[in-house]
Amino acid sequence: MEKDFISQLRLKLRDNGISLTDIDFILTFISPSQMDENLWVMDNKAYKELAEHGLWEPLLKATRELGGGDWGHL
């Protein structure tokens, strides 16, 4: 299931006009949760890094379009 989400997210981001380089950059911050195999977590510094590169909103949009919720950040 985990690879399906990442594959779908990758395709959705690409469909939304995000470059492959930026998609790879986004995915460096995302990993499977150690507590629940059905959840994905994001590195704490992700929000700042992705926002600085203009990629935070596209990630939220793609995640919502796939039926997911918001990514948390500190």
N, CA and C atoms as an extended XYZ file, in Angstrom:
222
Properties=species:S:1:pos:R:3:atomname:S:1:resname:S:1:resid:I:1 pbc="F F F"
N         0.815       -1.191        0.000 N   MET     1
C         0.000        0.000        0.000 CA  MET     1
C         0.865        1.265        0.000 C   MET     1
N         1.976        1.219        0.717 N   GLU     2
C         2.791        2.418        0.838 CA  GLU     2
C         3.334        2.884       -0.501 C   GLU     2
N         3.765        1.963       -1.330 N   LYS     3
C         4.302        2.364       -2.628 CA  LYS     3
C         3.204        2.933       -3.510 C   LYS     3
N         1.976        2.426       -3.339 N   ASP     4
C         0.863        2.955       -4.116 CA  ASP     4
C         0.656        4.435       -3.829 C   ASP     4
N         0.701        4.826       -2.550 N   PHE     5
C         0.501        6.230       -2.205 CA  PHE     5
C         1.584        7.101       -2.833 C   PHE     5
N         2.821        6.696       -2.695 N   ILE     6
C         3.921        7.491       -3.243 CA  ILE     6
C         3.818        7.560       -4.768 C   ILE     6
N         3.475        6.453       -5.403 N   SER     7
C         3.300        6.455       -6.863 CA  SER     7
C         2.175        7.394       -7.274 C   SER     7
N         1.069        7.330       -6.556 N   GLN     8
C        -0.064        8.200       -6.857 CA  GLN     8
C         0.283        9.663       -6.606 C   GLN     8
N         0.993        9.924       -5.510 N   LEU     9
C         1.398       11.290       -5.196 CA  LEU     9
C         2.340       11.825       -6.271 C   LEU     9
N         3.274       11.001       -6.671 N   ARG    10
C         4.224       11.396       -7.720 CA  ARG    10
C         3.468       11.757       -9.015 C   ARG    10
N         2.529       10.913       -9.416 N   LEU    11
C         1.750       11.173      -10.631 CA  LEU    11
C         0.888       12.425      -10.506 C   LEU    11
N         0.269       12.598       -9.340 N   LYS    12
C        -0.593       13.760       -9.128 CA  LYS    12
C         0.222       15.045       -9.177 C   LYS    12
N         1.387       15.055       -8.539 N   LEU    13
C         2.251       16.235       -8.578 CA  LEU    13
C         2.680       16.537      -10.018 C   LEU    13
N         3.024       15.495      -10.754 N   ARG    14
C         3.441       15.666      -12.156 CA  ARG    14
C         2.286       16.212      -12.989 C   ARG    14
N         1.089       15.642      -12.779 N   ASP    15
C        -0.099       16.128      -13.492 CA  ASP    15
C        -0.389       17.594      -13.173 C   ASP    15
N        -0.009       18.017      -11.967 N   ASN    16
C        -0.236       19.399      -11.539 CA  ASN    16
C         0.904       20.328      -11.956 C   ASN    16
N         1.816       19.826      -12.786 N   GLY    17
C         2.852       20.674      -13.356 CA  GLY    17
C         4.142       20.794      -12.569 C   GLY    17
N         4.343       19.936      -11.580 N   ILE    18
C         5.569       19.973      -10.782 CA  ILE    18
C         6.644       19.164      -11.511 C   ILE    18
N         7.849       19.701      -11.576 N   SER    19
C         8.936       19.023      -12.294 CA  SER    19
C         9.379       17.759      -11.555 C   SER    19
N         9.983       16.838      -12.288 N   LEU    20
C        10.474       15.603      -11.673 CA  LEU    20
C        11.530       15.890      -10.611 C   LEU    20
N        12.364       16.881      -10.841 N   THR    21
C        13.379       17.258       -9.855 CA  THR    21
C        12.719       17.737       -8.569 C   THR    21
N        11.682       18.569       -8.693 N   ASP    22
C        10.975       19.059       -7.509 CA  ASP    22
C        10.216       17.937       -6.811 C   ASP    22
N         9.662       17.014       -7.572 N   ILE    23
C         8.968       15.874       -6.970 CA  ILE    23
C         9.947       15.041       -6.151 C   ILE    23
N        11.104       14.761       -6.705 N   ASP    24
C        12.116       14.012       -5.955 CA  ASP    24
C        12.515       14.757       -4.684 C   ASP    24
N        12.630       16.083       -4.770 N   PHE    25
C        12.960       16.899       -3.603 CA  PHE    25
C        11.870       16.773       -2.538 C   PHE    25
N        10.606       16.874       -2.936 N   ILE    26
C         9.485       16.733       -1.998 CA  ILE    26
C         9.541       15.377       -1.310 C   ILE    26
N         9.767       14.329       -2.083 N   LEU    27
C         9.720       12.972       -1.537 CA  LEU    27
C        10.868       12.661       -0.585 C   LEU    27
N        11.923       13.472       -0.596 N   THR    28
C        13.014       13.240        0.363 CA  THR    28
C        12.565       13.492        1.792 C   THR    28
N        11.475       14.226        1.975 N   PHE    29
C        10.990       14.566        3.311 CA  PHE    29
C         9.921       13.605        3.828 C   PHE    29
N         9.447       12.693        2.989 N   ILE    30
C         8.321       11.826        3.335 CA  ILE    30
C         8.802       10.398        3.551 C   ILE    30
N         8.321        9.784        4.637 N   SER    31
C         8.689        8.394        4.917 CA  SER    31
C         7.522        7.683        5.604 C   SER    31
N         7.511        6.343        5.562 N   PRO    32
C         6.447        5.603        6.241 CA  PRO    32
C         6.559        5.787        7.752 C   PRO    32
N         5.420        5.844        8.409 N   SER    33
C         5.397        5.940        9.866 CA  SER    33
C         5.885        4.631       10.468 C   SER    33
N         6.676        4.720       11.518 N   GLN    34
C         7.134        3.513       12.209 CA  GLN    34
C         6.043        2.952       13.105 C   GLN    34
N         5.044        3.764       13.412 N   MET    35
C         3.978        3.337       14.317 CA  MET    35
C         2.763        2.779       13.583 C   MET    35
N         2.567        3.161       12.340 N   ASP    36
C         1.400        2.717       11.580 CA  ASP    36
C         1.781        2.623       10.108 C   ASP    36
N         1.796        1.430        9.580 N   GLU    37
C         2.246        1.226        8.198 CA  GLU    37
C         1.344        1.890        7.166 C   GLU    37
N         0.151        2.310        7.565 N   ASN    38
C        -0.765        2.972        6.640 CA  ASN    38
C        -0.624        4.492        6.641 C   ASN    38
N         0.285        5.004        7.463 N   LEU    39
C         0.477        6.447        7.547 CA  LEU    39
C         1.844        6.840        7.016 C   LEU    39
N         1.915        8.050        6.522 N   TRP    40
C         3.178        8.621        6.060 CA  TRP    40
C         3.480        9.837        6.906 C   TRP    40
N         4.732       10.054        7.190 N   VAL    41
C         5.137       11.186        8.016 CA  VAL    41
C         6.113       12.058        7.238 C   VAL    41
N         6.253       13.278        7.732 N   MET    42
C         7.129       14.224        7.071 CA  MET    42
C         8.151       14.746        8.072 C   MET    42
N         9.354       14.905        7.609 N   ASP    43
C        10.444       15.470        8.387 CA  ASP    43
C        10.023       16.835        8.943 C   ASP    43
N        10.427       17.142       10.175 N   ASN    44
C        10.040       18.402       10.818 CA  ASN    44
C        10.491       19.646       10.062 C   ASN    44
N        11.581       19.572        9.340 N   LYS    45
C        12.060       20.755        8.612 CA  LYS    45
C        11.417       20.893        7.233 C   LYS    45
N        10.556       19.961        6.885 N   ALA    46
C         9.969       19.940        5.546 CA  ALA    46
C         9.180       21.196        5.219 C   ALA    46
N         8.337       21.655        6.146 N   TYR    47
C         7.489       22.808        5.840 CA  TYR    47
C         8.333       23.995        5.402 C   TYR    47
N         9.344       24.315        6.181 N   LYS    48
C        10.188       25.472        5.869 CA  LYS    48
C        10.884       25.291        4.518 C   LYS    48
N        11.491       24.133        4.329 N   GLU    49
C        12.217       23.875        3.078 CA  GLU    49
C        11.289       23.909        1.864 C   GLU    49
N        10.154       23.228        1.984 N   LEU    50
C         9.228       23.173        0.847 CA  LEU    50
C         8.588       24.532        0.583 C   LEU    50
N         8.253       25.262        1.641 N   ALA    51
C         7.666       26.595        1.470 CA  ALA    51
C         8.655       27.535        0.789 C   ALA    51
N         9.920       27.452        1.171 N   GLU    52
C        10.942       28.303        0.556 CA  GLU    52
C        11.088       28.038       -0.942 C   GLU    52
N        10.797       26.822       -1.347 N   HIS    53
C        10.912       26.450       -2.766 CA  HIS    53
C         9.562       26.510       -3.498 C   HIS    53
N         8.524       27.000       -2.812 N   GLY    54
C         7.207       27.111       -3.432 CA  GLY    54
C         6.527       25.782       -3.675 C   GLY    54
N         6.879       24.777       -2.870 N   LEU    55
C         6.354       23.428       -3.099 CA  LEU    55
C         5.387       22.949       -2.022 C   LEU    55
N         5.215       23.720       -0.950 N   TRP    56
C         4.330       23.287        0.138 CA  TRP    56
C         2.875       23.231       -0.334 C   TRP    56
N         2.393       24.293       -0.940 N   GLU    57
C         0.998       24.327       -1.398 CA  GLU    57
C         0.716       23.270       -2.469 C   GLU    57
N         1.609       23.082       -3.454 N   PRO    58
C         1.357       22.001       -4.421 CA  PRO    58
C         1.285       20.616       -3.760 C   PRO    58
N         2.090       20.392       -2.724 N   LEU    59
C         2.033       19.115       -2.008 CA  LEU    59
C         0.692       18.961       -1.306 C   LEU    59
N         0.234       20.010       -0.622 N   LEU    60
C        -1.067       19.947        0.053 CA  LEU    60
C        -2.185       19.695       -0.948 C   LEU    60
N        -2.144       20.402       -2.070 N   LYS    61
C        -3.176       20.247       -3.101 CA  LYS    61
C        -3.212       18.816       -3.628 C   LYS    61
N        -2.064       18.271       -3.958 N   ALA    62
C        -2.004       16.907       -4.492 CA  ALA    62
C        -2.478       15.891       -3.459 C   ALA    62
N        -2.083       16.084       -2.205 N   THR    63
C        -2.490       15.162       -1.144 CA  THR    63
C        -4.001       15.183       -0.972 C   THR    63
N        -4.584       16.369       -0.970 N   ARG    64
C        -6.044       16.489       -0.834 CA  ARG    64
C        -6.758       15.865       -2.029 C   ARG    64
N        -6.223       16.071       -3.222 N   GLU    65
C        -6.838       15.495       -4.419 CA  GLU    65
C        -6.817       13.972       -4.385 C   GLU    65
N        -5.877       13.404       -3.653 N   LEU    66
C        -5.801       11.947       -3.507 CA  LEU    66
C        -6.641       11.452       -2.337 C   LEU    66
N        -7.329       12.363       -1.647 N   GLY    67
C        -8.196       11.980       -0.542 CA  GLY    67
C        -7.513       11.981        0.809 C   GLY    67
N        -6.301       12.506        0.863 N   GLY    68
C        -5.575       12.564        2.128 CA  GLY    68
C        -5.841       13.861        2.863 C   GLY    68
N        -5.341       13.919        4.082 N   GLY    69
C        -5.484       15.125        4.890 CA  GLY    69
C        -4.285       16.032        4.736 C   GLY    69
N        -4.212       16.993        5.619 N   ASP    70
C        -3.096       17.934        5.606 CA  ASP    70
C        -1.867       17.317        6.244 C   ASP    70
N        -0.720       17.758        5.789 N   TRP    71
C         0.537       17.385        6.427 CA  TRP    71
C         0.728       18.320        7.607 C   TRP    71
N         1.075       17.786        8.746 N   GLY    72
C         1.356       18.632        9.895 CA  GLY    72
C         2.758       19.198        9.804 C   GLY    72
N         2.949       20.322       10.455 N   HIS    73
C         4.283       20.896       10.537 CA  HIS    73
C         4.395       21.711       11.814 C   HIS    73
N         5.618       21.904       12.267 N   LEU    74
C         5.862       22.671       13.495 CA  LEU    74
C         6.238       24.087       13.160 C   LEU    74
